[in-house]
Amino acid sequence: MSTPGLRRAAVGLTAFAVAAFGAVATSPEQADARPKPVDVSLLALNDFHGNLEPPSGSSGTIAGQTAGGVEFLATHLAELRAAAKKKNTITVAAGDLIGASPLLSAAFHDEPTIEALNMAGLDYASVGNHEFDEGAAELLRIQNGGCHPVDGCADGTPYRGADFQYLSANAFKTATGTPLMAPYAIHKVQGVKVGFIGMTLEGTPEIVSQQGVAGLSFADEADTANRYARELRRKGVESIVVLLHEGGAQAATGGINDCVGMTGPIVDIANRMDPSIDVVVSGHTHQAYNCDINGKLVTSASSFGRLITNIDLKIDPRSGDVISAAAENVVVTRDVAKDPKQTALIDRYKTVLGPVAGRQVGETTQAITRSQETLFGTSLGESPLGNLIADAQLAATDDEQGAVAAFMNPGGVRADLDAGPVTYEEAFTVQPFANNLVTLDLTGAQLYCVLEQQFVTGRTLYPSATVGYVVDPSGTTGTVADPCAGTRVVRGSLTLGGTAVDTAATYRVTVNNFLAGGGDGFSALTGGTNLVTAQIDLDAFVDYLTAQSPVSAPTLDRIRTTAEVPAA
């Protein structure tokens, strides 16, 4: 357990010599006899998402530099370990190592990513929400090994599982109340014990399909961390690190090693954590920051393997307490030698994948991005690529199921499309979840409720071109219990195909199965009836790109404000 406020390297060792070691030595002989602190180096990642190859576009840059790619990541990790010299290095991660992955990893159920991280020397990782994308049984297979129960070992070689330990303290088997996986691990370094507690966000069931979290319940992050911190201390562990797949964001003016105007769930969670917790390695928000919150070092390394957080701990060998903790987010630049073992792994899987990935499925006249426009001061507006996907989903179900509208969730749009030819691999990277399209009946009143729920959840549903409505910035926001009570969407403004929606009439609407199950907090969609499940969303997207090419970015005019459309 650290002395609060003495965690950053900027605080010199002499400043807390009395607190950490007792009376200050009065002679050189006494100083020499004083036990030296144990140096521990933590190398931390988060939100890798199977990005074995360098990400493209804006996803492949950070802090003004091109970054990422496991071949370079492995080299940087090796160099940081070498630079630590006498320090003891432990490599950790804060969730979402797999899931929402590019085709090269996802086509093999993310086994390539686990193999790559094994070779890169990962020791411990918390689970993230995307670790649950294919359910608890698949997560256990990822940890323990064995061929996929349906697809087998697609590359023709056995899958041995993760050499590193996944930690999952707050995901419990509902039937027994026991943790799904080990809640924590104890790592001994030169006679001192360092405890690692791993967790995902409590809200995982809201952002993962119901099949993915079936049979599981998720507990509060701070309460769980405090519970296991007490257990670790009973086992003689005083240096405690939490690997938490939840995070926050700093102001846009902050750099990768800043903490400017920090907001988000991580702030409240860290403030509620016990003082015995020294470091929180966080994630989920894909942001970079380096903070001191409530006397705790709180870090995040953005996403896609573009940063490594290099954390230096000094631990009192007598008490086991952390004396100081400091961190630096280091860019994974591409100006170093590629790790040859990682290159061989990538080449092997690309050979097995064959020509499918490079098949051209369409063409764009311009770059089509997933970025959201600003809607009354916040990034809650439309997205060019999100609108395009909604159009594709409507086109796939308008004749077959009589759909008159489609809505796409922003979290399902994972990458931009560059200008020019679009390959199957690029389309897959945009939509990697293999969600089924679901067409259902909603009344006009239910449609208004769904749209009002956007302002409760803080997430905008991207609408197909048939949809139009007006938002009043001065309107009231509903509640989680009663989202329909909101008045943000101007009544009478919602149109489908240019015709005003009748609240008493029924309309066929297409969403993906994640949304149909209430995902992202859109519980109003679970009230739909006459559900018909259709093709995979990626297939609908590919078909649309092929049929409509060359494709341009849709105009962002489906959601307007009262400033643009004055009240009649």
N, C-alpha and C positions, 0 to 999 in steps of 0.2 A: 504494500500500500504506500503510495507516494505522499509526500508532503504537498498539499494543494498549492498551485502557483509556481512550483519549482520544476516544471516538466520540460521547459524548452532549453535548448542548448545555449541560448543567449545568457542564461543564468550560470555564472561560473561556479565551479565546484567549491571554491572557498566560501561562497555566499551561504552555503548550507552545511558546512563541515560539522558544525556543532549538532545540527538537527539530525544529520545522517549518521555521524560517526561518534558522537559524544564530545567530550572536551577536546579543544584544539590542541594539537601537539605543541610542546614548548621547546623541543630540541629536534635537530635533524634526525637523531637516532629514533626518537618517538615517531617522527613523520615517516621514516622508512618502515617502521613496524606496523603502521596502519594498513589494514587490508585494502588492496586496490579494488575499485569497482569492476564488476564483470561487464564487458562490452558485448552487447547483443545487437545485431543488425537484422531488422525485419524488412524484407522486400515484398511489397504489396501490390496486388492487381485487383481489378474488379470489372465486371461487365465485359468480358472478353467476347462473348457471343460467337464463338467458333470462327473468329476472323484469322484463319491461318495465313492467308495471303494478305498483302497490304490493302487496306480498304481504299476505295476510290473516292474521288470528289472531295467534298468538305469533310466526309467521315475519315479521310486519310491524312488530315492535317491537324495540328494543334500548336498553339503558341508560335504561329507563323512558319512552322516547319512541317514537311511531309513526315509522317510517322506511322509506325505499326507494321505488322507482319511478323509471324512467329519466328521466322529465320533470324530477324534482327532482334526480336525480343529475347530470344535465348542467348544471343551474343551479349546483349547489354546486361542480362542477369549474371552471366558468367564474369563479366568485367567488374560489376559491382561487388560480387563475392570476392574476387581477387583483390579489389581495392580495400576491402574491409580488413584484410591481413589477419590480425590476431582475433578479430571479432568473430563471434559465432553467428552465422547467418541462418535465418529461418525464412522460408518463402511462403507467403500466405495470400489468400484471395477472399473477396467479399461477395461471392455469388454471381449468378448469370454467366458462368463460364461457357455454358452450352445453352441451346435454345435460341430461336430467332437468328439462326446461323446461316451463312452463305451455303450454297449448294454443295460445295466441296466437303463440308462437314456434315450438313443435314442429311444428305443422301445416304449416309452411313450411320444415321442415328447418333451423330456427334462422337462416334468412337475415335475418329482421327484427332479431334481436339483433345480428348483425354490422353491419347498416346503422346501427343505433342507436349502437353503440360507435364506428363510423367517425365519425358526427356529433359524438359526445362527445369526440373528439380522442385516442383511445387510440393509443399509439405502438408498444408492444411487449407481448407476452403469452407466457407459457409455455403449453405444452399441459398439460392435466390428463387424468385418466383418462377423463372423460366426453367429451373431444374425440375419443376413439377409439370411441365407442358405435356408430357406423355404419361403422367401418373406416377404413383409411389413405387409400384413394382418395377417400372423402367428405371427410375432413379436408383433403386437398390441394385439393379443389374449394372448400371453405369459404374457404381462403386465396386461391386464384387466380381464383375466379369460374366462371361457366358455369351453365347450367340443370341441375337434377337429372336424372340419366340415366333415371329412371323417371317421375317426376312432372312433369318439366319445370319451367318457371318459373310456379308456381301462381298468383301474383298478377298474371300477365300482363306483367310488366316484366323486363328482363334482370337477372341477378344478377352484379354486378361483382367480388365478392370482398371480402376484408378490406383496408382501407387500412393497417392496422397489421401488424406482422410477428410471426407465430407463431414461437417458438423452441423447439427440441426437441433438446437435446444428448444425452439418454440413451436415445432410442428409435431403434434401428438396424434397417435392412433386413437381415434374417438372411442373405439370399443374398449380399449384397455387403459387409456390415459398415459401410456408410456411413450417416450420420444421415438420418432420414426428411426432416427439414427443417433449416433453418439452426440450428446449435447456439448461436450467439451473435451479437450485433450490437454495433457500436461507434458511439457517439453523440458527436459533437464539440460542445463547449460552450465558447465563448470561448477557443478554442485548446487546451483540455484534452479528453482522451478519457475517456469513461465506457463501460465494457463491461458488457453485460447477457448473462448466461447463463441459458437457460430449460430447465426440466426438469419431468418428472412423476415420481411415485413409482415406485421400482423394482418394486413389487408390483402395478402396473397389470394384468398378465395375470390376477391372481387375482380382480379385481373388475370386469372387463369381459368380455363374452362372447368366446368363442374366435374367433368370426368377426371381432370388432372388432380383434383384435390379430394376426390371421393374417399370417404373413410378417415379423413384427417380434420383436425381442428388446430387453430393457430392462436397463440397467446401473445399478450402485450410484450413488446420488446424490452422495455426498461424493467418491468417486473421480473421477466425471465432472466435477464442478465444479472439482476441483483440476487435472485434466488441461487443461481449457480456460482456467483462470486462468493457467496457465503459458504457454499459447499467446498469450493476450491480453497478458501482460507482455512477451513477445518482440516484440509489435507496439507496444510503448510505452504500454500501458494500465496505469495503476496504481490507478485507481478502479474497483472491480469490484462489481457488484450481481448476486446470484443470484435469479432468479424461480423459485421451487420449489413445485410442487404436492404438498407434503407438509407436515405440521404437527404440532401438539401441543395441549395444553390446560393451563390453569392451574387452580388451586383455585377453588372456587365463590365464595370471598370476594373474588376479584380482579375489578376493574373493567376497562373496555375499554382502559385505558391502563396496566394493571398487569401484573406477571409473578410471580404468587404460586404457589409450589410447582409450577413448570413441569415437565410430563412429556410423553412421547410421542416419536416417531421424530425430530422436528426437533432435539431436544437432542443426541442422539448424532451426527446428521449435522453440525450446526454445530460440535460439538467436534472432528470429524475434518476440517473444512475448513481449507484453507491460510490462514495469517494475511493473505495478500494480499486475501482476500475481505472486503469491508467491510460489506455489507448483505445480508440474506436476507429477501426478501418471500415469505412462505409462505402456505399455504392448506390445502385438503382437509378439515380437521377442522371447518370452519365456526365456529371460535372467534375471539375477539378477544383480542389480547395485544400487548404492547410490551416487548420484552426486550433485555437484553444477555447474550448467551451466548458465552462464549469470546472476549470482546472484539469481538463482532459485533452490530450492531443487527439484531434478528430480530422481524418484525412479522407480523400477520395482521389482516384487516379483516372478520372474521366471514363473512357470506354475503348473497346476494340484493341486493347494492347498498345495504345499510343503513349502511355505514361507508365512508369514504375515509381511507386512511392518508396523512397529510401528512408527508413526510420531507424534512428540511433537511440538505443536505450543504454543507460548506465544503471547497474543494479548493485545494491549493497550486498556483498556475499554473506554478511552475518545475518541481516534481517530478512533478506530476500526482497526488500522494497526497491521500487524504481526510484532512483535519485533524480534522473533527468530524462526527458524524451524530446527529441527533435526530429523533424521530417523535411524532406525535399522531394518534390515531384520532378522526376527526371524524364525528359523526352526520349522516347524510343526512336531515335533517328535512323535513317536508312543509309548512313555513310560509314557503317561498320561492316565487317565481313559477315556473310550469311553463315549461320550454323549449318554445316553439311548434313548432319543427321536430320534436321528439320526439312532441309531441301529434299532429301531422299524420301521422307515421309510424304511430302506434298506431291512429288512426282509419282510416287506409287499410287496414291489415291486418284490423281488426275488421269492416270493411265486406265485404271479400273472404271472411272466415270465415263471415259470414252468421249465420243463426239456429241453426246446429248447437250452438254453444257454450252458448247459453242454454236449450236444451231440458231440461226437468225429467225426471230419470231415476229419482227416488226421493225418500224423505223419511226423516229421522232424528228420533227422539224426544228426543235430547239430543246435545250435542257428543260426537264419538267421536274420541279423540286417538291419535296414534301413540306417545306416551310409554310407556316401559317401566317396569313395576313393579320394585321392588328385590328382588333375590334374593340372600340371604345377604350383604347389605352392598354389592352392586354392581348397576348397572342392566342386569341380564342376564335379567330376567323377561319375562313376557308383555306384550303391547300390545293394548289394546282394538281398535284399527283393524287391527292385524296379524292378530289372531284372526279378525276379521270377513272379511278378505280370504281367509284360509285356508279359512274356511267356504264362501265363494263359489267358490273353486277346486275344492273337493270336490263342491259341488253341480253344477258344470259337467261333472264327469267320473265321478260315481258310477254313473249308469246307462249312460252311453256306453262307459266303459272299465272299469267295475267297481272303481273306486277306493274304498278304505276309509279313506284318510287323505290329508291334504294338509299341506304345510309351506311357509311363506312366509319369504323372507329380509328382515331388517329394513331393509337399505339400499334395498329396492324400494318402501318406503312413504314417500312424499315430502312429505306434507302432512296436516293434520287435516281432519276434516269438521265443519262447524258444525252446530248444531241447526237443523232445519227442512228446507225443500226442498233437494234436491241436484241441481245441473245437470250436464250432460255435461262441461262445462269443469272443474267442481270434482272430478268423478270422475277425469278425465284428470290433473289436477294431483296427485292421490294416487298414480296408477299411470301414469307417462308413458313407460315404456320399450318398450311394445309387445312384450313377451316372449310367446312361445307357451307354453301349458301342455303339459307332458310327463307322461304316466302310464307308470310302469315297475314292473317286478317287483323287490322286495327281499326277502331272507330276513329272518326275525326277528333273526338275528345281525347282519345288515347294518344293520338299523334301530337296534339298540343302538349300533353303531359310529358311525352318523350322529349320534346324540344325544350320544355321548361327544365327537365332534369339535367340538361347540359350545364346549366348554371349552378346546379347543386353539386355536380361531380367535378366541375371545372374542366370538362372535356367537350369539344365540339364534334358532333357527328357530321362527316362530310356528305353533302346531299348530291343526289343525281341531278341532271339538268332539268328534270321535270319539276323540281321542288323550288319554291320561292317563299320567303317570309321576311318579316320586318321585326327587328329587335329594338326595344326601348331601353336605352341605358339607365333611365331613371326608374324603371320598373322594379318590382320587388322580386326577390329570389325565394323560391319555395324552400322546404325543408327536406331532410332525408326521409322523414316519416310521411310528408305530404308534398312531393315535388309539384303536384298539379296546382298548388296554391299560388305558384309564382305568376307574375304578370310581365315577364321580360319579353315574351313573344306577343306582339300586338294581335289581339283577337280580330279575326276577319282577314288578316294579311296572308295567312298560309294558303298557298295555291298548289295544285298538282296539275301539271299540263296547262297552266294558265287559268284554271277554274278554281274558284274559292272552295275550300274544304268545308263540308257540312259536318258539324260535330256529331250528328246522329247517324251519318252514313258510314259505310264500311269500305275500307280500301285495302288492296293487296300490296304489301310492302316487303322488300327483300333486305335482309341483313345477314351477317355470318352467324354461325352457330354459337360463337362466343358471346355476341351481343344478345342473341335470342335467349340465352340462358341467364341474362341479367348481368353479363360482364361489364366491367368498368363502372359499375354502379347504376346501370340502366335497367333497374328493376321493372320499370313501366313496360318494357318489351316482353316481360314474362306473361303479361296479360293477353298476348296475342293468341288467336285461335286458328284452327285449320292449317297447322304447320305442315309444309312439304319441304323435305330436304332435297337439295339439288347438287350440282357438281361442286368440285373443289374451287375455292376462290381463285387460286393461281391459274387453273385451267380457263376460267372465265376471263381473266385478265389477258392471258396469252391469246385466246381466241379473238378478243376485241382488238388487241394490237395488230394481229394479222389481218383482220377484216378491214380495219379503219386506216391502216398505214397509207401515207405518213401521218402520224398523230401530232397534234399541237396541244399546247397547254390550254385547258379550258379557261374561259373568262370567269373571274371571281365576282359574280353578281347574283349569286343564289341566296345569300344572306345579306340583307341591307339593314341600315339603322334608320331611326326616325329623322336623323339629320339629313339623310339622303332622300327619304320618302316622307315628307311632312304629313301629319295626320290630316285626314279629310275634314 
